[in-house]
């Protein structure tokens, strides 16, 4: 794995791969296969008014069972592997 600064890690390009919309919300999936990074965004929607809420972002690394709630958490996990 390649060591990256936090700024470089945050600037990694993410490709939109999949998305689905329901009456109650939506899910979108973005990937960077080279670095094994995945970002998923879940956004709730009020089915009566149709108004969208604030999206919640989760991060995942390939071959790591953990779910990360912020980019700084997934960066630390990535660098633990890169520096090992």
KENULUM-761319 format. One record per atom (N, C-alpha, C): y, z, x; residue in one letter; atom name. Coordinates in pm, 1 decimal. Example, Ala and Ser with C-alpha at 12.3 -4.5 7.8 and 13.67 -1.06 7.14 Angstrom:
pt v=-569.0; w=780.0; u=1319.0; residu=A; atome=N
pt v=-450.0; w=780.0; u=1230.0; residu=A; atome=CA
pt v=-330.0; w=780.0; u=1320.0; residu=A; atome=C
pt v=-225.0; w=708.0; u=1285.0; residu=S; atome=N
pt v=-106.0; w=714.0; u=1367.0; residu=S; atome=CA
pt v=3.0; w=787.0; u=1290.0; residu=S; atome=C
END
This chain:
pt v=-118.8; w=0.0; u=84.2; residu=X; atome=N
pt v=0.0; w=0.0; u=0.0; residu=X; atome=CA
pt v=124.5; w=0.0; u=88.2; residu=X; atome=C
pt v=227.4; w=-59.0; u=37.8; residu=X; atome=N
pt v=352.9; w=-72.5; u=110.0; residu=X; atome=CA
pt v=444.0; w=45.7; u=77.0; residu=X; atome=C
pt v=499.0; w=110.3; u=179.5; residu=X; atome=N
pt v=596.9; w=217.1; u=156.9; residu=X; atome=CA
pt v=727.4; w=155.5; u=108.9; residu=X; atome=C
pt v=786.4; w=216.7; u=7.7; residu=X; atome=N
pt v=911.5; w=168.9; u=-51.3; residu=X; atome=CA
pt v=1009.8; w=283.6; u=-65.3; residu=X; atome=C
pt v=1138.3; w=252.7; u=-55.8; residu=X; atome=N
pt v=1239.3; w=353.0; u=-90.5; residu=X; atome=CA
pt v=1240.9; w=365.3; u=-242.5; residu=X; atome=C
pt v=1302.4; w=470.3; u=-292.2; residu=X; atome=N
pt v=1311.1; w=488.6; u=-436.5; residu=X; atome=CA
pt v=1387.1; w=371.7; u=-500.4; residu=X; atome=C
pt v=1492.6; w=325.3; u=-435.1; residu=X; atome=N
pt v=1570.8; w=213.6; u=-487.3; residu=X; atome=CA
pt v=1487.1; w=86.2; u=-493.3; residu=X; atome=C
pt v=1408.8; w=60.8; u=-388.7; residu=X; atome=N
pt v=1321.5; w=-57.0; u=-388.2; residu=X; atome=CA
pt v=1215.6; w=-46.5; u=-498.7; residu=X; atome=C
pt v=1160.1; w=73.1; u=-514.6; residu=X; atome=N
pt v=1058.1; w=95.5; u=-617.1; residu=X; atome=CA
pt v=1115.9; w=70.1; u=-756.3; residu=X; atome=C
pt v=1235.1; w=121.4; u=-781.5; residu=X; atome=N
pt v=1298.3; w=103.9; u=-913.3; residu=X; atome=CA
pt v=1334.5; w=-42.1; u=-940.8; residu=X; atome=C
pt v=1355.4; w=-120.4; u=-835.3; residu=X; atome=N
pt v=1394.2; w=-260.2; u=-851.3; residu=X; atome=CA
pt v=1275.1; w=-355.6; u=-857.7; residu=X; atome=C
pt v=1152.0; w=-302.7; u=-852.1; residu=X; atome=N
pt v=1034.7; w=-391.0; u=-859.3; residu=X; atome=CA
pt v=1037.4; w=-470.4; u=-989.6; residu=X; atome=C
pt v=1009.5; w=-600.0; u=-982.3; residu=X; atome=N
pt v=1009.2; w=-680.1; u=-1104.6; residu=X; atome=CA
pt v=889.4; w=-643.7; u=-1192.8; residu=X; atome=C
pt v=915.3; w=-634.7; u=-1321.6; residu=X; atome=N
pt v=811.2; w=-604.4; u=-1419.4; residu=X; atome=CA
pt v=800.8; w=-723.0; u=-1514.6; residu=X; atome=C
pt v=679.1; w=-770.9; u=-1535.8; residu=X; atome=N
pt v=655.1; w=-885.0; u=-1623.6; residu=X; atome=CA
pt v=611.9; w=-835.9; u=-1761.6; residu=X; atome=C
pt v=677.4; w=-886.4; u=-1865.4; residu=X; atome=N
pt v=638.7; w=-853.9; u=-2002.5; residu=X; atome=CA
pt v=501.7; w=-915.1; u=-2029.4; residu=X; atome=C
pt v=407.2; w=-832.3; u=-2076.1; residu=X; atome=N
pt v=271.4; w=-880.9; u=-2098.6; residu=X; atome=CA
pt v=229.3; w=-879.5; u=-2244.6; residu=X; atome=C
pt v=275.0; w=-779.1; u=-2317.3; residu=X; atome=N
pt v=222.5; w=-764.1; u=-2452.6; residu=X; atome=CA
pt v=316.8; w=-677.3; u=-2534.1; residu=X; atome=C
pt v=317.9; w=-700.6; u=-2662.0; residu=X; atome=N
pt v=396.2; w=-617.0; u=-2751.2; residu=X; atome=CA
pt v=343.6; w=-628.5; u=-2892.8; residu=X; atome=C
pt v=364.3; w=-524.4; u=-2968.0; residu=X; atome=N
pt v=319.9; w=-522.9; u=-3106.8; residu=X; atome=CA
pt v=420.6; w=-442.0; u=-3187.8; residu=X; atome=C
pt v=446.0; w=-487.7; u=-3309.1; residu=X; atome=N
pt v=542.1; w=-421.5; u=-3397.0; residu=X; atome=CA
pt v=469.8; w=-378.4; u=-3524.4; residu=X; atome=C
pt v=494.9; w=-255.9; u=-3564.4; residu=X; atome=N
pt v=441.7; w=-200.2; u=-3688.5; residu=X; atome=CA
pt v=558.7; w=-161.9; u=-3778.6; residu=X; atome=C
pt v=529.5; w=-123.9; u=-3901.6; residu=X; atome=N
pt v=634.5; w=-74.0; u=-3990.8; residu=X; atome=CA
pt v=698.7; w=51.8; u=-3934.2; residu=X; atome=C
pt v=619.1; w=131.0; u=-3861.8; residu=X; atome=N
pt v=668.7; w=260.2; u=-3812.4; residu=X; atome=CA
pt v=712.0; w=257.3; u=-3666.5; residu=X; atome=C
pt v=702.4; w=142.5; u=-3599.4; residu=X; atome=N
pt v=745.4; w=138.1; u=-3460.4; residu=X; atome=CA
pt v=694.6; w=17.0; u=-3385.9; residu=X; atome=C
pt v=708.6; w=23.4; u=-3253.3; residu=X; atome=N
pt v=667.8; w=-88.1; u=-3168.4; residu=X; atome=CA
pt v=620.4; w=-36.6; u=-3033.3; residu=X; atome=C
pt v=538.1; w=-116.6; u=-2967.9; residu=X; atome=N
pt v=491.2; w=-86.7; u=-2832.6; residu=X; atome=CA
pt v=509.0; w=-212.6; u=-2749.6; residu=X; atome=C
pt v=562.4; w=-195.9; u=-2626.4; residu=X; atome=N
pt v=577.2; w=-307.1; u=-2533.4; residu=X; atome=CA
pt v=515.3; w=-267.2; u=-2400.0; residu=X; atome=C
pt v=452.7; w=-363.8; u=-2333.8; residu=X; atome=N
pt v=383.1; w=-338.0; u=-2207.7; residu=X; atome=CA
pt v=436.6; w=-432.3; u=-2100.5; residu=X; atome=C
pt v=470.6; w=-374.8; u=-1983.6; residu=X; atome=N
pt v=521.5; w=-449.3; u=-1869.1; residu=X; atome=CA
pt v=435.4; w=-415.3; u=-1748.1; residu=X; atome=C
pt v=411.0; w=-515.0; u=-1658.5; residu=X; atome=N
pt v=323.7; w=-493.3; u=-1543.1; residu=X; atome=CA
pt v=382.9; w=-552.1; u=-1415.3; residu=X; atome=C
pt v=346.4; w=-489.1; u=-1305.5; residu=X; atome=N
pt v=363.2; w=-546.7; u=-1172.8; residu=X; atome=CA
pt v=226.3; w=-533.7; u=-1107.4; residu=X; atome=C
pt v=150.5; w=-643.6; u=-1104.8; residu=X; atome=N
pt v=14.0; w=-641.2; u=-1053.0; residu=X; atome=CA
pt v=9.0; w=-616.6; u=-902.8; residu=X; atome=C
pt v=106.4; w=-666.3; u=-829.2; residu=X; atome=N
pt v=106.2; w=-651.2; u=-683.8; residu=X; atome=CA
pt v=107.3; w=-503.7; u=-643.2; residu=X; atome=C
pt v=182.7; w=-422.7; u=-715.6; residu=X; atome=N
pt v=194.9; w=-280.6; u=-682.7; residu=X; atome=CA
pt v=114.0; w=-190.9; u=-776.9; residu=X; atome=C
pt v=41.9; w=-250.4; u=-871.4; residu=X; atome=N
pt v=-42.1; w=-172.6; u=-962.0; residu=X; atome=CA
pt v=36.0; w=-81.2; u=-1053.6; residu=X; atome=C
pt v=153.4; w=-124.2; u=-1094.1; residu=X; atome=N
pt v=244.0; w=-42.5; u=-1175.1; residu=X; atome=CA
pt v=251.3; w=-97.6; u=-1316.8; residu=X; atome=C
pt v=248.3; w=-7.2; u=-1413.7; residu=X; atome=N
pt v=257.4; w=-46.0; u=-1553.6; residu=X; atome=CA
pt v=357.4; w=44.7; u=-1623.3; residu=X; atome=C
pt v=440.5; w=-15.8; u=-1709.2; residu=X; atome=N
pt v=537.6; w=60.1; u=-1790.4; residu=X; atome=CA
pt v=512.2; w=25.3; u=-1936.0; residu=X; atome=C
pt v=502.4; w=129.5; u=-2019.1; residu=X; atome=N
pt v=484.1; w=109.9; u=-2162.6; residu=X; atome=CA
pt v=598.1; w=177.9; u=-2235.0; residu=X; atome=C
pt v=653.2; w=107.6; u=-2333.8; residu=X; atome=N
pt v=765.5; w=160.3; u=-2410.7; residu=X; atome=CA
pt v=721.6; w=170.3; u=-2556.8; residu=X; atome=C
pt v=735.9; w=289.5; u=-2612.5; residu=X; atome=N
pt v=704.9; w=314.5; u=-2752.8; residu=X; atome=CA
pt v=835.1; w=348.0; u=-2824.8; residu=X; atome=C
pt v=862.6; w=276.4; u=-2933.0; residu=X; atome=N
pt v=985.3; w=297.5; u=-3008.6; residu=X; atome=CA
pt v=949.8; w=318.4; u=-3154.5; residu=X; atome=C
pt v=996.1; w=430.1; u=-3209.2; residu=X; atome=N
pt v=969.7; w=458.5; u=-3350.9; residu=X; atome=CA
pt v=1074.6; w=389.4; u=-3437.7; residu=X; atome=C
pt v=1032.3; w=355.5; u=-3560.4; residu=X; atome=N
pt v=1122.9; w=295.2; u=-3658.1; residu=X; atome=CA
pt v=1102.0; w=364.6; u=-3792.2; residu=X; atome=C
pt v=1210.0; w=391.7; u=-3859.9; residu=X; atome=N
pt v=1203.3; w=451.7; u=-3992.5; residu=X; atome=CA
pt v=1161.5; w=343.0; u=-4091.2; residu=X; atome=C
pt v=1043.7; w=357.4; u=-4154.4; residu=X; atome=N
pt v=995.0; w=251.1; u=-4242.0; residu=X; atome=CA
pt v=1080.4; w=232.3; u=-4368.2; residu=X; atome=C
pt v=1154.0; w=335.6; u=-4408.2; residu=X; atome=N
pt v=1237.1; w=321.6; u=-4528.1; residu=X; atome=CA
pt v=1368.4; w=250.2; u=-4499.3; residu=X; atome=C
pt v=1429.5; w=283.5; u=-4385.3; residu=X; atome=N
pt v=1559.9; w=224.0; u=-4353.7; residu=X; atome=CA
pt v=1550.4; w=107.2; u=-4257.3; residu=X; atome=C
pt v=1441.2; w=98.3; u=-4181.8; residu=X; atome=N
pt v=1425.7; w=-7.3; u=-4083.0; residu=X; atome=CA
pt v=1501.3; w=19.6; u=-3953.7; residu=X; atome=C
pt v=1564.3; w=135.6; u=-3941.1; residu=X; atome=N
pt v=1641.4; w=168.6; u=-3820.8; residu=X; atome=CA
pt v=1548.7; w=210.5; u=-3707.5; residu=X; atome=C
pt v=1580.2; w=159.8; u=-3587.1; residu=X; atome=N
pt v=1501.7; w=190.8; u=-3468.7; residu=X; atome=CA
pt v=1552.4; w=317.0; u=-3402.6; residu=X; atome=C
pt v=1459.0; w=393.9; u=-3349.1; residu=X; atome=N
pt v=1492.4; w=514.6; u=-3275.0; residu=X; atome=CA
pt v=1501.1; w=486.9; u=-3126.4; residu=X; atome=C
pt v=1511.5; w=591.9; u=-3049.7; residu=X; atome=N
pt v=1516.1; w=582.7; u=-2904.4; residu=X; atome=CA
pt v=1375.6; w=556.4; u=-2851.2; residu=X; atome=C
pt v=1361.6; w=465.1; u=-2757.6; residu=X; atome=N
pt v=1231.8; w=434.9; u=-2699.5; residu=X; atome=CA
pt v=1187.0; w=541.0; u=-2601.1; residu=X; atome=C
pt v=1057.6; w=565.7; u=-2594.3; residu=X; atome=N
pt v=998.2; w=658.5; u=-2498.1; residu=X; atome=CA
pt v=918.5; w=576.2; u=-2398.4; residu=X; atome=C
pt v=944.5; w=598.8; u=-2269.8; residu=X; atome=N
pt v=883.3; w=520.3; u=-2163.5; residu=X; atome=CA
pt v=776.9; w=602.5; u=-2091.5; residu=X; atome=C
pt v=663.4; w=540.2; u=-2065.0; residu=X; atome=N
pt v=555.1; w=601.1; u=-1988.3; residu=X; atome=CA
pt v=516.9; w=506.1; u=-1875.8; residu=X; atome=C
pt v=476.1; w=562.3; u=-1762.5; residu=X; atome=N
pt v=437.8; w=483.5; u=-1646.2; residu=X; atome=CA
pt v=293.4; w=514.9; u=-1608.4; residu=X; atome=C
pt v=225.3; w=413.9; u=-1552.6; residu=X; atome=N
pt v=87.7; w=427.5; u=-1509.2; residu=X; atome=CA
pt v=69.3; w=354.9; u=-1377.3; residu=X; atome=C
pt v=-20.6; w=405.4; u=-1293.9; residu=X; atome=N
pt v=-60.7; w=338.6; u=-1170.6; residu=X; atome=CA
pt v=-207.1; w=300.6; u=-1183.1; residu=X; atome=C
pt v=-243.1; w=185.7; u=-1131.6; residu=X; atome=N
pt v=-383.2; w=144.5; u=-1132.0; residu=X; atome=CA
pt v=-467.3; w=248.2; u=-1057.3; residu=X; atome=C
pt v=-586.0; w=274.7; u=-1106.2; residu=X; atome=N
pt v=-682.1; w=368.8; u=-1046.6; residu=X; atome=CA
pt v=-629.2; w=511.8; u=-1039.0; residu=X; atome=C
pt v=-543.0; w=547.8; u=-1130.6; residu=X; atome=N
pt v=-491.1; w=684.4; u=-1141.0; residu=X; atome=CA
pt v=-491.8; w=719.7; u=-1289.6; residu=X; atome=C
pt v=-563.2; w=823.1; u=-1327.0; residu=X; atome=N
pt v=-579.3; w=857.3; u=-1468.3; residu=X; atome=CA
pt v=-456.5; w=923.4; u=-1529.8; residu=X; atome=C
pt v=-361.4; w=962.1; u=-1446.2; residu=X; atome=N
pt v=-244.2; w=1032.9; u=-1497.6; residu=X; atome=CA
pt v=-147.6; w=939.3; u=-1569.5; residu=X; atome=C
pt v=-70.5; w=1000.7; u=-1658.2; residu=X; atome=N
pt v=39.6; w=933.4; u=-1728.0; residu=X; atome=CA
pt v=167.1; w=998.6; u=-1677.7; residu=X; atome=C
pt v=266.4; w=918.5; u=-1643.2; residu=X; atome=N
pt v=390.7; w=970.1; u=-1587.7; residu=X; atome=CA
pt v=504.2; w=948.5; u=-1687.4; residu=X; atome=C
pt v=587.3; w=1051.2; u=-1703.0; residu=X; atome=N
pt v=694.8; w=1046.6; u=-1802.0; residu=X; atome=CA
pt v=826.7; w=995.3; u=-1746.8; residu=X; atome=C
pt v=835.3; w=977.6; u=-1615.5; residu=X; atome=N
pt v=960.6; w=928.8; u=-1557.5; residu=X; atome=CA
pt v=931.2; w=847.7; u=-1432.5; residu=X; atome=C
pt v=1028.3; w=766.4; u=-1393.9; residu=X; atome=N
pt v=1010.9; w=680.2; u=-1278.1; residu=X; atome=CA
pt v=1000.4; w=761.6; u=-1149.8; residu=X; atome=C
pt v=1068.0; w=875.1; u=-1141.9; residu=X; atome=N
pt v=1057.8; w=955.3; u=-1019.8; residu=X; atome=CA
pt v=919.3; w=1016.2; u=-1004.7; residu=X; atome=C
pt v=853.7; w=1051.9; u=-1114.3; residu=X; atome=N
pt v=717.9; w=1105.8; u=-1107.7; residu=X; atome=CA
pt v=618.6; w=1000.1; u=-1058.9; residu=X; atome=C
pt v=628.4; w=879.6; u=-1112.3; residu=X; atome=N
pt v=535.6; w=774.1; u=-1070.6; residu=X; atome=CA
pt v=565.7; w=730.2; u=-927.5; residu=X; atome=C
pt v=690.4; w=738.1; u=-885.7; residu=X; atome=N
pt v=726.0; w=704.4; u=-746.9; residu=X; atome=CA
pt v=660.5; w=802.0; u=-649.2; residu=X; atome=C
pt v=664.7; w=930.2; u=-680.1; residu=X; atome=N
pt v=601.5; w=1030.2; u=-593.2; residu=X; atome=CA
pt v=451.8; w=1003.5; u=-582.5; residu=X; atome=C
pt v=387.0; w=973.1; u=-695.0; residu=X; atome=N
pt v=243.0; w=944.6; u=-694.1; residu=X; atome=CA
pt v=215.1; w=817.4; u=-614.0; residu=X; atome=C
pt v=299.2; w=716.5; u=-628.9; residu=X; atome=N
pt v=281.7; w=592.6; u=-552.0; residu=X; atome=CA
pt v=294.4; w=619.4; u=-402.1; residu=X; atome=C
pt v=396.2; w=694.2; u=-362.1; residu=X; atome=N
pt v=418.7; w=720.2; u=-220.5; residu=X; atome=CA
pt v=311.0; w=810.4; u=-161.3; residu=X; atome=C
pt v=251.7; w=899.3; u=-240.7; residu=X; atome=N
pt v=140.5; w=979.5; u=-192.7; residu=X; atome=CA
pt v=27.2; w=888.0; u=-147.6; residu=X; atome=C
pt v=1.9; w=784.6; u=-223.5; residu=X; atome=N
pt v=-103.0; w=687.4; u=-187.0; residu=X; atome=CA
pt v=-60.4; w=601.3; u=-68.6; residu=X; atome=C
pt v=64.3; w=556.1; u=-70.0; residu=X; atome=N
pt v=111.4; w=466.5; u=35.6; residu=X; atome=CA
pt v=114.6; w=534.2; u=170.7; residu=X; atome=C
pt v=140.6; w=663.1; u=173.1; residu=X; atome=N
pt v=152.4; w=735.9; u=299.5; residu=X; atome=CA
pt v=20.6; w=799.6; u=343.7; residu=X; atome=C
pt v=-82.5; w=789.1; u=261.5; residu=X; atome=N
pt v=-210.3; w=852.5; u=294.3; residu=X; atome=CA
pt v=-286.2; w=776.2; u=400.0; residu=X; atome=C
END
